[in-house]
Amino acid sequence: MIHTPRDPDFELRVRASYARQAAMATLGATLSRVDPGHVEIELPFRADLTQQHGFLHAGVVTSVMDSACGYAAMSLMEAGVAVLSVEFKVNLLAPAIGSRFLARGRVVRAGRTLTFCAGEVLADDERVVATITATMMQRRSQAAGRGSQG
């Protein structure tokens, strides 16, 4: 699906907002791709982000998918608005085992206020370990000037 951004500076706005997101920095996740309606976030494996069996923790997997979907939605929104998660559903399909994880978020349908997204996390660029469907909300507020997501 081809999307047309409402803001010609969408990539700069998305990258600037992401750079302020302390949670993703804490996880060591980096924004690797920003296209209209599509965002990818990379996360290297770290032992301190695992659960008791040594798999990447489901909360970490969910966090990077949520951010990928949120920023995919933001890429199609007009300048001066914030994006917030309204709801999401995650399916954990396989243990998150790998040296590198890639979270992809893409817009399925962009509305005026709500945007529906889908995404997944792949381990080592080949095996899908989790999927997400998410609804994101456009919000005008003081936080919008900072381009918040979350």
RAVEN-V907389 format. One record per residue. N is the residue number from 1. RES is the residue in three letters. OMEGA is omega in degrees with one decimal (999 if undefined). Layout:
# RAVEN-V907389
n->N res->RES omega->OMEGA
n->N res->RES omega->OMEGA
This chain:
# RAVEN-V907389
n->1 res->MET omega->179.0
n->2 res->ILE omega->179.8
n->3 res->HIS omega->176.5
n->4 res->THR omega->179.8
n->5 res->PRO omega->176.8
n->6 res->ARG omega->-178.9
n->7 res->ASP omega->-179.6
n->8 res->PRO omega->178.5
n->9 res->ASP omega->-175.0
n->10 res->PHE omega->-175.8
n->11 res->GLU omega->177.9
n->12 res->LEU omega->-179.5
n->13 res->ARG omega->179.2
n->14 res->VAL omega->-178.5
n->15 res->ARG omega->178.6
n->16 res->ALA omega->177.8
n->17 res->SER omega->-179.5
n->18 res->TYR omega->-179.2
n->19 res->ALA omega->179.1
n->20 res->ARG omega->-175.5
n->21 res->GLN omega->-175.9
n->22 res->ALA omega->-178.9
n->23 res->ALA omega->-180.0
n->24 res->MET omega->176.7
n->25 res->ALA omega->179.0
n->26 res->THR omega->179.4
n->27 res->LEU omega->-176.3
n->28 res->GLY omega->-179.1
n->29 res->ALA omega->-179.8
n->30 res->THR omega->178.0
n->31 res->LEU omega->-174.1
n->32 res->SER omega->-178.1
n->33 res->ARG omega->175.9
n->34 res->VAL omega->174.0
n->35 res->ASP omega->177.8
n->36 res->PRO omega->178.0
n->37 res->GLY omega->-178.4
n->38 res->HIS omega->179.1
n->39 res->VAL omega->175.2
n->40 res->GLU omega->179.5
n->41 res->ILE omega->179.6
n->42 res->GLU omega->179.8
n->43 res->LEU omega->175.3
n->44 res->PRO omega->176.4
n->45 res->PHE omega->173.2
n->46 res->ARG omega->-178.5
n->47 res->ALA omega->-178.9
n->48 res->ASP omega->176.6
n->49 res->LEU omega->-176.3
n->50 res->THR omega->171.5
n->51 res->GLN omega->-170.0
n->52 res->GLN omega->179.6
n->53 res->HIS omega->177.9
n->54 res->GLY omega->176.4
n->55 res->PHE omega->173.2
n->56 res->LEU omega->-174.6
n->57 res->HIS omega->-180.0
n->58 res->ALA omega->178.0
n->59 res->GLY omega->177.6
n->60 res->VAL omega->177.5
n->61 res->VAL omega->-179.1
n->62 res->THR omega->-178.9
n->63 res->SER omega->-178.1
n->64 res->VAL omega->176.0
n->65 res->MET omega->178.6
n->66 res->ASP omega->179.3
n->67 res->SER omega->178.6
n->68 res->ALA omega->178.5
n->69 res->CYS omega->179.5
n->70 res->GLY omega->-179.9
n->71 res->TYR omega->172.6
n->72 res->ALA omega->177.5
n->73 res->ALA omega->-178.8
n->74 res->MET omega->-178.2
n->75 res->SER omega->179.8
n->76 res->LEU omega->-178.3
n->77 res->MET omega->178.6
n->78 res->GLU omega->177.7
n->79 res->ALA omega->174.2
n->80 res->GLY omega->177.2
n->81 res->VAL omega->175.0
n->82 res->ALA omega->176.0
n->83 res->VAL omega->179.3
n->84 res->LEU omega->174.7
n->85 res->SER omega->176.2
n->86 res->VAL omega->177.5
n->87 res->GLU omega->171.5
n->88 res->PHE omega->175.6
n->89 res->LYS omega->-178.4
n->90 res->VAL omega->170.8
n->91 res->ASN omega->177.0
n->92 res->LEU omega->-170.2
n->93 res->LEU omega->-177.8
n->94 res->ALA omega->175.8
n->95 res->PRO omega->-178.5
n->96 res->ALA omega->179.8
n->97 res->ILE omega->178.3
n->98 res->GLY omega->178.2
n->99 res->SER omega->-178.2
n->100 res->ARG omega->-179.9
n->101 res->PHE omega->179.7
n->102 res->LEU omega->176.3
n->103 res->ALA omega->176.9
n->104 res->ARG omega->173.4
n->105 res->GLY omega->179.3
n->106 res->ARG omega->178.3
n->107 res->VAL omega->174.3
n->108 res->VAL omega->177.9
n->109 res->ARG omega->178.4
n->110 res->ALA omega->175.7
n->111 res->GLY omega->-179.0
n->112 res->ARG omega->-178.8
n->113 res->THR omega->-177.8
n->114 res->LEU omega->177.9
n->115 res->THR omega->179.1
n->116 res->PHE omega->-175.9
n->117 res->CYS omega->172.9
n->118 res->ALA omega->179.4
n->119 res->GLY omega->179.5
n->120 res->GLU omega->170.7
n->121 res->VAL omega->177.0
n->122 res->LEU omega->173.9
n->123 res->ALA omega->178.9
n->124 res->ASP omega->174.4
n->125 res->ASP omega->-176.9
n->126 res->GLU omega->-172.8
n->127 res->ARG omega->177.6
n->128 res->VAL omega->180.0
n->129 res->VAL omega->-179.7
n->130 res->ALA omega->174.1
n->131 res->THR omega->-179.7
n->132 res->ILE omega->161.9
n->133 res->THR omega->-171.9
n->134 res->ALA omega->173.2
n->135 res->THR omega->-179.6
n->136 res->MET omega->-177.5
n->137 res->MET omega->171.4
n->138 res->GLN omega->-177.8
n->139 res->ARG omega->173.8
n->140 res->ARG omega->179.8
n->141 res->SER omega->175.3
n->142 res->GLN omega->178.9
n->143 res->ALA omega->-178.6
n->144 res->ALA omega->179.0
n->145 res->GLY omega->176.5
n->146 res->ARG omega->179.1
n->147 res->GLY omega->-175.0
n->148 res->SER omega->175.9
n->149 res->GLN omega->172.1
n->150 res->GLY omega->999
